[in-house]
Amino acid sequence: IYDRYGDLHEEPNFVGFVQVMAAVDYFRLAGVTEEVFYSLKSRKYEDIFRALMDRYAEEHGSKFWIEKTPMHALWINKLARFYPDAKFVAISRDPVAVVASSLSRKRRAKTKNRVSRISKIVLEWTFYNKIIEDFMRRFPDRIVSITYEGLNSETEPVLDRICEFLGIPYDPIMCSQPFVPNTSFTEGQDRG
C-alpha cells in the first residue's frame, strides 16, 4: 500500500488511508483502531507500519516481530532503507515444486492456457530469486538464505542457523508445529 494514498501529511489522504487500513483484517486483528492510527506521531507509511508492529509486539511481550509477505521480496531494497536494523530470511524453493504448488491452487485457474501459467510462474520465481541474489551480494550481513526443502528435511540445523544470524537463542520447541501445515495439496496427492 506504500504511496497508494499519496502524501499522508495531507489530511484527506490520511483520513482515507486510516478508514481503509483500520478495516483491513491485518490491522483489525491486531487491535488497531482508527484512534490508534490518529494517535501516531508520524505520517510516513514506513513509520506508521513500524509503530503499529512495535506496538503489537510490545503488547504481547515480544522483542521482535516478523513480516512474511512473499511479494515483499520485490521491496527488499526499500525495506532495507526504511528499516536499517531489519534482517531478512530468504526462503527459496525448488522451481519444479513451485510450479506444481502454484498450478494446484484454484486462484491460478483464471489463466486457461497451462503453458502460459507455467511460464508466468517460472518468470516470477526467476525474478524474485534474482532480486534476493542481488541483495545478498550487496548486503550479506543483512540476509540469510535457506531452502524450503532444507527447512523441511533438516529443520533443527536450519533453524539454528537462522537463530544465529538473527542473534537469538535457538530452542528445540521451534521445531514443533502448532498449526496444521498450509499446503496447496490434498493428502496423498502427487506433487510432481
C-alpha positions, 0 to 999 in steps of 0.5 A: 500500500506504500504511496497508494494514498499519496502524501499522508501529511495531507489530511484527506489522504490520511483520513482515507488511508486510516478508514481503509487500513483500520478495516483491513483484517491485518490491522483489525486483528491486531487491535488497531483502531482508527484512534490508534492510527490518529494517535501516531506521531508520524505520517510516513507509511514506513513509520506508521507500519513500524509503530503499529508492529512495535506496538503489537509486539510490545503488547504481547511481550515480544522483542521482535516481530516478523513480516512474511509477505512473499511479494515483499521480496520485490521491496527488499531494497526499500525495506532495507532503507526504511528499516536499517536494523531489519534482517531478512530470511530468504526462503527459496524453493525448488522451481519444479515444486513451485510450479506444481504448488502454484498450478494446484491452487484454484486462484491460478485457474483464471489463466486457461492456457497451462503453458502460459501459467507455467511460464508466468510462474517460472518468470516470477520465481526467476525474478524474485530469486534474482532480486534476493541474489542481488541483495545478498551480494550487496548486503550479506550481513543483512540476509540469510538464505535457506531452502524450503526443502532444507527447512523441511528435511533438516529443520533443527540445523536450519533453524539454528542457523537462522537463530544465529544470524538473527542473534537469538537463542535457538530452542528445540520447541521451534521445531514443533508445529502448532498449526496444521501445515498450509499446503496447496495439496490434498493428502496423498496427492502427487506433487510432481 
